[in-house]
């Protein structure tokens, strides 16, 4: 198996956490490679061509990392539509809730959340991001870590693990490198959105607004347990989205969703122009087997994730590891920045004997 040139850092995963880490490291003048298993960046940020979000949707006031990034990248945003009444659905029928107690003020990305990570990826130095490159194994090796893909071994001083901990254990062979207590923690940590189906129904216009409805609903009869307006600025393009527990199976699910939306919002909801169904539990590069059984969200931001593993060289960076805003894009950015800060403190020592401007250490020996 061929070896790649020695790199100070290998980042695994090109969602917002991995891209944030790669941006900070390359911006500081160090070489890094970001390996992404999918054929696109973004991870759980995934948008339809019209800007509807099949993954992360909102960010909120107080999430300063997202706000600063949006400004730096020149992305347009707009306020989530909340005006009007909400709905509550149970076995007795549909009930109107004046004042919309369901939605809270939030911000949306005009071009969809996927535009955030697309722009982040585009700002990286050429060759940094490697798509369609799943990592198969990680081992301690010489003075660092060896990161194995199907056809290459990357030698690194540090590795940023910017994927959910439980997914990392399911897809990457660590041999017997990680301690037992860390294995138990990582394998039990839930995957944010991993057990969720997200549905986006696209319409010709936001007809519910004419009826004084906000497009928001809670339901005890399903299949969607909650619904929100996903229309663009000024209501165009028009869309509703909802969440259902995974898994969604068979064509009956789609019709059940349309029937539910019709029951909530009236006959016009029976004719969506498109119905997008994203079952995150079936995404091989998001969710491990049995993701629905991972329910202890108190493990998010665990103290073990704040400290690197494998002699200080393996850094946990996904949103699940964030102390604050875990599960949000803000938490992912915080995780990536935390990993980058720790590496930047260590890299000057690692690169001390490197030739040239000290950006890259001497290649590590594969053993």
N, C-alpha and C positions, 0 to 999 in steps of 0.2 A: 504494500500500500504506500503510495507516495506521501511525502511529508510536505506540508506548506512551510514557507519561511517562518521563523520564530516571530511571534507577535507578543507585545506586552499584554494585550487583552483580547479575549474572545467573548463576545456578547451573544447569548443564545436567546433568540426571540426578537422580532422586530415589531412588537406592539409599542405603545407609548413608553413603557418602562425601558425596554431595550434601546429604543431610539433616543430616549433622553440620556441614557448612559453613554451610548456611542457618540452623541453630539457633544457632551461635556468632555469626553476623553480626546476626541479628535480636535475639538476646539482648543484644548490645552496643548496641542502639538504632538500628541502621542499616536502611534499607529494602533488601530483596532480593526477587527473584522466582526461583522454582525451576521450571524447565521440564522436564517429563517426557513422553517420547514415548508411553509406555504409558498405559493407562487405570487404572493402579494404581501406588502407590509400591512400593519394595522391590528393584527390579532383580533380582539373582540370589538374593534371599531370597524364596522362594515356598513357601507351605504349603498342604496340602489342608485342607478344613474340619475334619478330625479331628486336625490338628496334625502330620501327616506332612510332612516337608520334601523338596521337589523340587529345592531348591538348597542353599544353605549350611545346615549342620546343627548343628555343634558350636562351642563355644569352650572354651578351656583355661585352666588355672591360669597366672598370669603375664600374662594379657591384661587389663590393668587398665582400659583404656578400656571394654571390653565389660562388665566386672563393674560398674563405676561407673554405666554407662548403665542396665543392668538394674535396679540398685538405685534409681536416680532415677526410672525409669519404673514401678516397682512390679511388675515381671514376675516370675513364678515360674519357677524352674529346677529341674532334677533331674539326677542323675548318670547318664551313659551306662551301660547294663547291660554288664558285662564278665565276669560270673561264668560258669564252665563251660569246656568244651573248645571249641577252634576246629577248623576243617576245612581240609584242603588237597586240591585236586582236580587230577589230571593224567591222562594217558592210561592209567595203570595202575589208576585208580579213586579212591575217596575215602578219605582218611587222617585219623584223629583226632589232634589236637594238644593234649595235656593242658596245662592252665594258660593257655590262650588267649594265645599270643605275638603275636597280631595287633592286638588292641585296646589302646588306652592310656586312662587315665582322662581323661574329658572331661565337659563339661556340656551339657545340652540345654535348650531353651526349652519349657516345659510346653505353651504354646499354639502352638508352632511358631515358627520363626525369623521368619516374616512378621509376627508380632505386634510384633517389635522395631521394624521400620520403620513399621508402622501407627501405633504409639504415637508415634514420633518425628514423623511427619507431622502427627498430631493436635495436637501441642503448638506447631506453627508459627502465627504470626498469620494470621488469615483473609486469603485472597487471595494468600498467599505461594506456595503450591503450585498449579501449573497442569498438570493432566493432559491427555493426548491432544494434546500440543503439541510435535511434533518440531521441532528446530532444523535448518534447511536450509543456512544459510551464516553465516559470521563474517567481518567486515571491520574493519580499522582505520577510524576515522571521527572526525574532529574531535579532541576531547580524550580519546577513549576507543575503544570497540569498538561496532559495531552487530551485533546478533544477530537473524538473520532467521528467522521461521517462515513458514508458508504464507500468513498474512494480516496479520502485524505485524512491525515492526522495533523491537526493544528497544534503546535507547541505554544504554550502561553504561560506568562507569569501569573495572570489572574483571569478568572472566568466570571462573567456576570450571568446569572441564571434568571432571565427575565420572562419566565413562564410559570404558571401556577405550580406550587411545590408538588402537589399530588400528581399532576401531569408529568412533571420531570421524572418522578420515580417510576411512572408507568412506561415512559417512552425511552428513557436513557438508562443504560447499564452502568451503575456506579461500582459494580463488583462488591467488595466488602469495605469500601472506603469510608462510608458514612457511619457514625455511631448509631447504636440501636435506638436511643431515645430520639434522635433527630429523624430517623426513619419513621418512627411511630408518629411523630408530630406532623411531618410532611405528608404522610399517607392519609392522615385524618383531616387535614385542612381543606375546607370546602373550596370549590372553584366558583368564583363569582360569575353568575349567569350560566354556570355549567349545567344546571338542572332546569333550565328555562327554555320555553319555546316563545319566540317573539313573532308576532303576526302584524303585518302592515297591509291595510286595505286602502287602495287608492281610488278616489272618486273624481268625477268631473268638476265638482264644486263642493265647498264645505256647507252643505245644506243644513246641517244640524245647528249651525250658528243662526240661521234665519228663524229657527224655533226657540232661540234664546238658550241653547245648550252649549256648554263648554267643550263637549266631546269627551268628558271624563265620566267614568263609571266604575263602580265596584260590583262584583257579582258573587253570589253564593251558589249559583246554579251552573256557571261555566258555559263552555270550556275556558273562555278568557276570564281570569279572576279580576283583572283591572284593565281599563281602557283609557286612552288619552288622545288628545288631538295631536296629530303629527303633520299638520299642514305647514307649508312654507310661509314666508312673509306675506302678510295681507291675505292669507288663506289659500295661496296658490304655490305649488300644486296642493290639492286637497287630499288629506289622508287621516285615517284613524289607526292607532296601533294598540295592541294589547299583549299581555303576558299570560301564558298558560304553563302549568307544570309539565315537565318532560316525562316521558316521551310522547310526541304526537304521532299517531300511527294511522296509516291508511287514508284513502280519499274521504272517508266519512268525517274526518276532523275539519277539513276545509269547509264542507257544507254546514257543519255544526257551528262554525265560527260565523258564517254568513247569516245563518238563522238567528244566532244570538244578537248580532249587530242589528238585524232587522227588528227584532223584538225590542231592542233598546232605543234605536234612533228612527224607526219607521221604514216604510216600504222603499224609500230611495236607497237605503243601505243594502238592499238585496242585490244590487247590480254594481258591484265594484268593477272598475276598469282593470284592476290587477289585484291579486292577493299573494303577498310574499310570506312564506312560512320559513323561519329559521330556527331549527331545533339544535340548540347548542350542545345538547347532550350527545349528539351523534357526530360532532366535529372531532375528528381524530386528533387534531393539533390544539384542541381546547380542553377536552374532557377525558379523564381516565375512565376505564370501566367501573361501573357502580357509582358514578358521580352523585346519583340521587341519594345515596346513603351518607354522604358527607354533609352534616348539618350543624356541626359545632362551630358557629361563627365567632365564638370567643377566642378561637385560635388565630384569628386574623391579627397581624401585628405582634405575634409572639416574640418574646425577648430573644429566643434562639435565632430568629431571622435577622435580628439587628446586628449580629456578629458574624463575620465570614467563617466558613468551615474549611476543612482541609488545609490546615496550617495557615489560615488567614487568606487563602487564595480563591475560594469559591464564595461568591457574593449573591445573596438572595434579593431579588429586586422587583418581583411582580406586585401588583396592587394588593394581593392577599397578605403581603409581608409588611405593609405600611402601618405605622402606628396611628396615623391620622388619615382619614378619608379612604380607608381600605374599601375596595370595590369600586371606587371612582377613578376617573382618569387622573384626577389630582393625586390620588394615592399611588398610581402607577408612576407618575412623574417624580413623586417624592422618593419612591423606591429606587428608580434609576439614578437619581441624583445622589442618594445616600451611598449606593455602590460606587459611583464614580468618585465621590469625595474620598472614600476609604482607599481606593486604588491610587488616586493621585498623591495621597500621602506616602504610599509605599513605592510607587514607580520611580521616583528619583533615586532611591537606593538600588532598585532593580536595574536601572539604566545607567548607573554611575560609571561603568566601565565600557559603555557602548561607544562606538566610533561616531564621528560627526557631531551633530548638535545634541546628541543624547536623547533622541526621540525613541530609539528602539534598542532593546537589549540584544546582546549576542544571541544567535539562535540557540534554543535549548536542545539538549540531546535527548532523543527518544530512547527510552530503555524498557 
